[in-house]
Amino acid sequence: MLDHDRAALTVLFLGGTGTISASCVRLAVAQGFRVSVLNRGANRSGRELPADVEWLTGDVTDDASLVAAIGDRSFDAVVNFLSYDEDDVGRMVALFSGRTRQYVHISSGSIYAKPVLITPITESTPTAPNPPLPYATAKWRAEQALARAHREQCFPVTVIRPSHTYDDANPPLPGGWSVVDRIARGEEVAVHGDGTSLWTLTHAEDFAQGLVGLLGSERAIGETFHITGDDVLTWDQIHTLFARALGVEPRIVHVPSEFYPVVAPEWFWSGEFVGDLGHSAVFDNAKIRRFVPGFAPKLTFERAVLRMLDWRAAHPELARGDAATAEVLERVVDAYHAARQAFADRAPGATSPAPAAAVAS
């Protein structure tokens, strides 16, 4: 059985240097697992991994490259952070059937049907395609394919649904470091809705406790888990905590979630606002705690903000915004003020709106 000797587990991570995966690799090594990481060989994230990690170079989207990298080896567990859709699932099932005793698929908490009608969200909350968010729809279809593979072929899958997971190098703001830069300069930042919807944030180190705790668990085969923290904040609070840590007052303007696809249809986050971020998301962690009794998220977002800003100071070449995102953020704020002005101009007897600094909440 898998559970008998967890310290001797051989684990292959597909990916391993990303926001979520790097913390999982570090913890797996710390617990004595023999860890291999397969990616294309370039780690530009600034996330360091332990020296004990075995590096395999291959492209997970290329079957020949993947097979060349792993040869005829088998692993106790394979954790795939990179698979995206139903086609990926078919390839992974064909490749790893008979070569692993546990295949861990990283799905997404965004596949829960929106709006969620009963909270908190559990693993039995209905899931559905998410038309405004193609990423979520692809992840949903991938889960359906894996369920069939488990049912029809006994493929040993465990499905994990992270929600909004971040680490020190990746702030959980739509727009990332570009938003932090804007806050630091004392500029206005747009927040969707009225800023009071509830959102769950999870640091990757806390997520890793749950995922690594499931590795080698025979009971987890065929099961689905979401792994999230217990830190629930409003979007106004999230932005305000960054501002206060930077020593500035937040200048927030509220825009409808539906505003983003109109003003910036090309921006990845625009679909997120409509399909996911614009809805409250609070999760029940009872199931992961039953399977991993030691799961206990420790890092509050209020503390994590300080760590992120320390990382930013230590990695200025990596922790900076990009011009394209900065342009979108400015475009959204400008469009918000233009819309206010247009409404004021059309309202009978209305006076001109107050200056931007006065209307910012």
N, C-alpha and C positions, 0 to 999 in steps of 0.2 A: 504494500500500500504506500501511497505517496507520503503519508504523514509520518512514517516511522523514523526517518532520518533526514530531517529538514536541513541540517547543517551540511549534508553532502549533496544538496540539490545542484544540478547543473541548469542554469537559466540562460536563455538567449533572449536578449532585448533587440527587437527591430526598431531602430531609433535608439535614443539613449542620451542625447545631448540637448533635448528640448526642454521646454518649460516644465512639463510634468515628469518626463522620463528620467532626467538627470538625478533628481532626488531619489527616485525609486532605485536606480542603479547604485547610488551611494549606500542606501540602507541595506540593499541585498548583499553587497560586499561586506558591510559592517556585521551582518548576521552570519557570515561565513559561507555564503553561497559561492559557487564557482560560476562567475558571470562572464558571458560573452556579449559584446555589443556589435551589432552589424549596422553600418550605414555607409554612405559614399566616401567616408574618409576625411571629410573636412569639418572641423569643429570651430566655427567662428562665433560661437555663442558667448564665449567667456566663462562657460560653466565647466569647471574642472572635475574630472572623474578620478577615482582611485587608481593607483599604479597596478593593482592586482587585476584590473579588467583586461580581458582578452579582446583585442580589436580585430574585427573581421570587416573587410572592405567589399561592399557589393551594393547593387542597386535593387531595392525591394520591388521596384516596378518592372524589373527585367528578370524573367525566370532563369535564363541562362546565367546571368550574373549572380543571382541568389544561390543557385545550385553550386556554382563554382566556389562561392565563398564558404558554404557550410559542408560541401562534400557529402559523404554518406553518414554524417554524424546524427545522433539523436540527442534530445534534451529532455530533462524532466519537465521543464516548463518553457514555453515560448510566450513572450509578451510582445504583442504587436501594437505599437503606437502609430503606425503609419498607414494601415489599411483604411480605405475610405468608403468603398461602395461594394455593391453586390459582385462585380467582376473580380475585385480584389479577394473577396471571400472565397470564390470558387478556386482561385489559384492557390490560396493558402491551405484550403482543405485538401486539395490534391497533393500539395508538397509535403505537408506535415502529418497527414494520416499515417499512423504507424511509426512516427518519428518523435512524437512527444506524448506524454501522459496528461498534459494540461496545456491547452491553448487559451491564452488570455487575450480577449479582444477589447480594445479601448473604444467604446462607443461615445455617447454624449447625452448629457441631461437635457439637451435641447430637443430630443425626440418626443418628450411628453406633449400630449395634445394641448394646444393653447386655445383659449385660456384654460388654466387648470381650475376645475370647478370645486375641488375639495382639497384643502391643505391640512397638514403638510403632505408633500409628495412622497409616496412610497413606490417601491418597485412594481406594484400592481396598478398604479395609476395608468390610465389608458395612454398609449402612444399612438402616433399618427404621422403621416407625411406632413411636411411643413412648407407649403408652397412659397412663402416669402424667403425661405432660407434653404436653398438647394443643398447646402452642406448637411443640414439636419435630416432632410429627406433621404439623402444618400446613406447616412448612418442608419436610419430606420430600415431601409431596404437591406443593408448589410446584416442587421440583426435578424431580419426574417430569414435570410439565407442561412445564417449560422444555426438558427433554431431547426431548420429543415435538416441540415447536416447532422446535428446532434440526434434528432429524432430518427432519421432514416439510416444513418451510417455510424451512429454512436460516436461521432466526433467529440472529443473531450473538451468542450468549450466552457469557459467562464467569461461572462460579459460584465464589463465595468462601465458605468455611466458617470463620468466626472461632470460636475457643473463648472462654474467659472473658477478655474484653478490658475494660480499665478505663482511666481517666485520672485526673488529679489531683483532679477534682471528683466522682469516683464510685468510692469504695473497693470492692474486689472481695470484700465480705463479704455473705452473705445477711442482708439487713436494713440494709445501708449504714451511714450515719452514726449510726443508732440503736445499732448494735453498738459503734461507736467510742466513742460517749458512755458506753455501759455499761462498757466496758473502762476508760475514763478515770476513772470513778467508783469503780473497784475492785470492781465487782459481778461476780457469776458470769455466764459466757457459756456457752451450750450449743454443743457441737461434735458433729457427727454421727459415728456409728460410734465407732471408737477413736482417731480423730484422725490416723491414720497413712496413710490413702489418699493417693495422689499426685495432684496437681492442677497443671495448666499455667496460668500467668498471663501475660498479654501487655499491655504498655502500648500505648495507642492510637498513640503516636508511632512505636513499632516496627512495629505493624500497618500504618501508613500507608506505610512503605517498600515493603512488598510490594504493596499495592493500587495505589499510584500507579505503581510500576514496571511493572505489567501494562497500564496504560492505553495504548492505541495499539498494542498488540502483536497482530499478526495471528495469530501462533502460538498465542495464548491463546484464540482463538475455539473454542468447543466443549469447552474444558477446564474441569476443576474443581480448585481449590486450597484447602487449608486454609492459613491464615496465622496462625502462633502464635509466641510467644517460645520460648526454650529454658529458661526459668526454671521449674523443677519443685519444688514444695514440698509438705509435708504440711499438712493443715488446722490441726493444732496449731501448726506453724511460722508459718503465715499470721497466726493470732491472736496468737501470742507476739511476733512482730515489731512489731505495732501496740502491744502492751502495753509492750514495752521502750522503744520510741520515745516513748511517753507518760510514761515514768518510773515505771511500776507493774509489779507482778508479775501475770501472767495468772492468773485463777481460772476454770479450764476444767472443765466437767462434760460427760461423754460420754453421748450418748443415741443409741439406734438410729435409723437414717434413717426407718424405718417409724413411728417415734413421732410425727413431725411431722404427717402427714395425720390422725392420730387426735386430737391435741391442738389443732391449728390447721388444720382442713380448708379454711378460707377463704383462707389465706395463699398467695400465689403461690409462694413458695419451698418450700412443703411438697411439691409435686409434683417440684420440682427435686431435692430430696434423694433421693427414691426413683428418679427417672428419669435422673438425670445426676450430681449432685454426690456421691452416695454411691459412685460408681465411680471408680477411678483413670483418669486420662486423660493420656497422654504421647504427643506427636505427632512424626512424622518430617517435617522441613522440607526434605527434599532436592529436592522438585519445585519449590517456589517459588524455591529458590536456583538451580536450573537456568535458570529463566525470568527471574529477576531476580538476576543475580550480585552486585549490591550489597546484597542483603538481609542485614542483620546486626543483629539486635536488640541494643541497647546498654544498656537500662535494667533493672537487676536490681530485684526487688521490695524488697529491703532498702533500696536507695537511694530507690525510688519512695515508700515509706512516709513518708519525711521530706518529700518534695514534697507528698504529700497532706495532711499535717498543717500544712504551711506554707499551703496553699490554704485549709484549714479556718480558720486564724487570720485570713487576709485576707478571707474571705467568710463571716462568722459567720451572716449571714442566710440563706445557702444551704446551708452545710455543717452542718446540724443534723438530728437525728432527727425523727420524727413520732410523735404520740401513739399511733396505731393500731399501728405496728410495735413501739414500746416495750412496749405491752400484750401483744403476742404473745410477745415475747422473755421477758418476766416470766412469762407463763403457762407457757411450755415449761419454764423452770427450776423453777417451783413444782410442775409435774406430775412432773418428774423426782424431786424430793425426796418427793413424795407416794407415788410408785411404790416408791421405796426403803423408805419407812416401812411401806407396806402389805405388802411382801414380808417385812420384818423381823418384823412382827407375826404373820404366818402361819407363819413358819419355826419348827419345834419347837425349843424351848430357846434360841431366838435372843435376844440382848440388843438393846436399842435401838441404832440406828446412831449413828455419831459425828456431831458437829455438822457443819453444811454446810462450814464453812471447812476442816475436817480432811479431808473426803472429796473436796474439789475437787482435781483433779490439776493 
